[in-house]
């Protein structure tokens, strides 16, 4: 990801993801092409992704635009679900986290088979601070990975977790030293490349044993949109202050 503005999932970034997934599917549709690993990282210093476009959310909420909220959410979970299904290709997906993965950024990370994170990276779901909850996959993915009670605790607390804590929970698979994330990904692939078929078989079987359907994700989006439309003016002001903070970060 190479954002030109705030490092979040704004509409241009979502369009880039849609095109990226479509092109990968087209380019590697033939099994002879031999794509085995797909890696997503960010070139924004210290940030993987800060999540949803809060400025867009605030404008939809102010206008009472439920359709806009739902459509945004559906676009997000469609991309997420494609990634969870490895784009229908015989690949293993890897998230490379070299900074903060918050809100929707954390949700995106959870959709990958393998997570490589540098020490110093942070993970969290801060939405409850302004009266919302993460509605684009966190509930479904965390419930499967750490159990429903722990998932609710993580969403309700708005606590930020270190890469080391995520490793203890099993949500980060490889810890790397700061600045060594890309080398850690290369080392992981070199170490496991011969077993790639077995690894992807396990990940595919896991998705069958405890499946997450696109319908489930879309239904949660509906709940999220309804919740968003109940936010107060003070909560919207807090949301906009976070937007200002992200804008200053991007400018710096």
C-alpha positions in Angstrom: 0.0 0.0 0.0 1.3 3.4 -0.9 -1.2 6.0 0.3 -1.0 9.5 -1.1 -3.1 11.0 1.7 -4.2 9.6 5.1 -3.2 5.9 5.4 -6.7 4.5 5.6 -9.2 2.6 3.5 -10.6 5.6 1.6 -12.4 5.1 -1.7 -9.3 5.3 -3.9 -7.5 2.7 -1.8 -10.5 0.4 -2.0 -10.6 0.8 -5.8 -6.9 0.0 -5.9 -7.5 -3.2 -3.9 -10.4 -4.2 -6.2 -8.2 -3.8 -9.3 -5.3 -5.5 -7.6 -7.3 -8.6 -6.8 -8.9 -8.7 -10.2 -5.5 -8.4 -12.0 -3.9 -11.1 -9.8 -6.8 -13.5 -10.6 -6.5 -12.8 -14.3 -2.7 -13.0 -14.4 -2.4 -16.2 -12.4 -5.6 -18.0 -13.5 -3.4 -20.7 -15.1 -1.9 -23.1 -12.6 1.3 -23.0 -14.7 2.0 -19.4 -13.7 3.1 -20.7 -10.3 2.2 -17.9 -7.9 2.6 -19.3 -4.4 2.7 -16.4 -1.9 0.9 -13.0 -1.8 2.3 -10.4 0.5 0.7 -7.1 1.6 2.6 -4.4 3.4 2.7 -0.6 3.5 5.2 2.0 2.4 3.8 4.6 4.8 6.4 5.0 7.6 5.2 3.5 10.9 1.7 2.7 9.7 0.2 -0.4 8.2 -3.3 1.1 8.0 -5.5 3.2 10.3 -8.8 1.6 9.1 -12.0 3.1 7.8 -12.4 6.5 6.3 -13.7 8.4 9.3 -14.3 11.6 7.3 -16.5 9.7 4.9 -18.3 8.0 7.8 -19.0 11.3 9.4 -20.4 12.8 6.2 -22.7 9.8 5.7 -23.9 9.9 9.3 -24.5 13.6 9.2 -26.6 13.2 6.1 -28.5 10.1 7.5 -27.1 8.2 4.5 -27.6 4.5 5.5 -27.2 3.4 1.9 -23.7 5.0 1.6 -22.6 3.4 4.9 -23.8 0.0 3.9 -22.2 0.2 0.4 -18.9 1.3 1.9 -19.0 -1.6 4.3 -19.9 -4.1 1.6 -17.1 -3.0 -0.6 -14.7 -3.5 2.4 -15.9 -7.0 3.3 -16.0 -8.1 -0.3 -12.3 -7.4 -0.6 -11.7 -9.0 2.8 -13.7 -12.1 1.9 -11.7 -12.5 -1.4 -8.5 -12.4 0.6 -9.8 -14.9 3.1 -10.5 -17.2 0.2 -7.0 -16.5 -1.2 -8.6 -15.1 -4.4 -9.5 -18.6 -5.3 -5.9 -19.3 -6.1 -3.5 -22.0 -4.6 -1.6 -19.4 -2.6 -0.6 -18.6 1.0 -1.3 -15.0 2.0 1.1 -13.0 4.2 0.5 -9.7 5.9 3.7 -7.7 6.7 3.0 -5.3 9.5 5.7 -2.6 10.1 3.7 -0.1 12.2 0.2 0.5 13.5 -2.7 -1.7 12.3 -5.8 -0.1 13.8 -9.5 -0.5 13.2 -10.0 -1.7 9.7 -6.2 -2.1 9.3 -6.3 -4.7 12.1 -9.4 -6.3 10.4 -7.5 -6.6 7.2 -4.5 -8.2 8.9 -6.8 -10.9 10.4 -7.8 -12.0 7.0 -4.3 -13.3 6.0 -3.1 -16.8 6.5 0.2 -15.6 8.0 1.1 -12.4 9.9 4.7 -11.2 10.1 5.0 -8.2 12.4 8.0 -6.1 13.4 8.5 -5.4 17.2 7.0 -2.0 17.9 4.0 -2.5 15.7 0.6 -1.9 17.4 -2.8 -3.5 16.9 -6.2 -2.4 18.1 -9.8 -1.7 17.6 -10.5 1.8 18.8 -14.0 2.3 17.3 -15.8 2.0 20.7 -14.1 5.2 21.8 -16.5 7.1 19.5 -19.5 4.9 20.1 -19.0 2.4 17.2 -17.7 -1.1 16.8 -15.5 -2.7 14.0 -18.0 -3.8 11.4 -15.9 -5.1 8.6 -14.8 -8.5 9.7 -13.2 -8.2 13.1 -16.2 -9.8 15.0 -16.3 -12.9 12.7 -12.5 -13.3 12.4 -11.6 -12.8 16.0 -14.4 -15.0 17.3 -13.0 -17.9 15.2 -9.4 -17.2 16.1 -9.5 -16.4 19.9 -13.1 -17.2 20.9 -16.2 -15.0 21.2 -15.6 -13.8 24.8 -12.0 -12.7 24.0 -13.1 -11.1 20.7 -15.8 -9.0 22.5 -13.3 -8.0 25.2 -10.9 -6.8 22.5 -13.6 -4.8 20.8 -15.1 -3.3 23.9 -11.8 -2.2 25.6 -10.3 -0.2 22.6 -7.0 -1.4 24.0 -3.9 -1.3 21.8 -1.8 -4.5 21.8 1.8 -4.9 21.0 3.2 -7.2 18.4 4.5 -9.4 21.2 1.1 -9.7 22.8 -0.4 -10.5 19.4 2.2 -13.2 19.0 1.2 -14.7 22.4 -2.4 -14.8 21.3 -1.4 -16.6 18.1 -2.5 -13.7 15.9 1.0 -12.8 14.8 3.0 -15.8 13.6 6.4 -14.4 13.0 8.1 -11.6 15.1 10.8 -9.6 13.4 13.2 -6.9 14.6 12.4 -3.3 13.6 13.4 -2.8 10.0 13.8 -6.5 9.3 10.2 -7.4 8.4 10.8 -7.8 4.6 13.8 -10.1 5.3 11.6 -12.1 7.8 9.0 -12.6 5.1 11.7 -13.8 2.6 13.1 -16.2 5.3 9.6 -17.5 6.1 9.1 -18.3 2.4 12.5 -19.9 2.0 12.0 -22.0 5.1 8.5 -23.2 4.2 8.3 -23.0 0.4 8.7 -26.8 0.0 5.7 -27.3 2.3 3.6 -24.6 0.7 1.0 -27.2 -0.6 0.6 -28.6 2.9 0.3 -25.2 4.5 -2.3 -23.9 2.1 -4.2 -27.2 2.5 -4.4 -26.6 6.3 -5.6 -23.0 5.8 -8.2 -24.1 3.3 -9.4 -26.9 5.5 -9.6 -24.5 8.5 -11.9 -22.2 6.4 -14.1 -25.2 5.7 -14.2 -26.4 9.4 -15.2 -22.9 10.7 -16.5 -21.0 7.6 -17.2 -17.3 7.4 -19.6 -16.5 4.6 -19.9 -13.2 2.7 -23.5 -13.1 3.8 -22.4 -13.2 7.5 -20.0 -10.3 6.9 -22.7 -8.3 5.1 -25.2 -8.8 7.8 -22.7 -7.5 10.4 -22.2 -4.4 8.1 -26.0 -3.8 8.3 -25.8 -3.8 12.1 -22.7 -1.5 12.0 -24.5 1.0 9.7 -27.5 1.1 12.0 -25.3 1.7 15.0 -23.4 4.4 13.2 -26.6 6.4 12.5 -27.2 6.6 16.3 -24.0 8.5 17.0 -24.3 11.8 18.8 -22.9 15.1 17.7 -20.2 14.8 20.4 -19.2 11.4 19.1 -19.0 12.8 15.5 -16.8 15.6 16.8 -14.4 13.1 18.3 -14.4 11.2 15.0 -13.5 14.4 13.1 -10.7 15.1 15.6 -9.2 11.7 14.7 -9.5 12.6 11.1 -7.5 15.9 11.8 -4.9 13.9 13.6 -4.5 11.5 10.7 -4.2 14.4 8.3 -1.4 16.0 10.3 0.3 12.6 10.4 0.1 12.3 6.6 1.4 15.9 6.2 4.3 15.2 8.5 
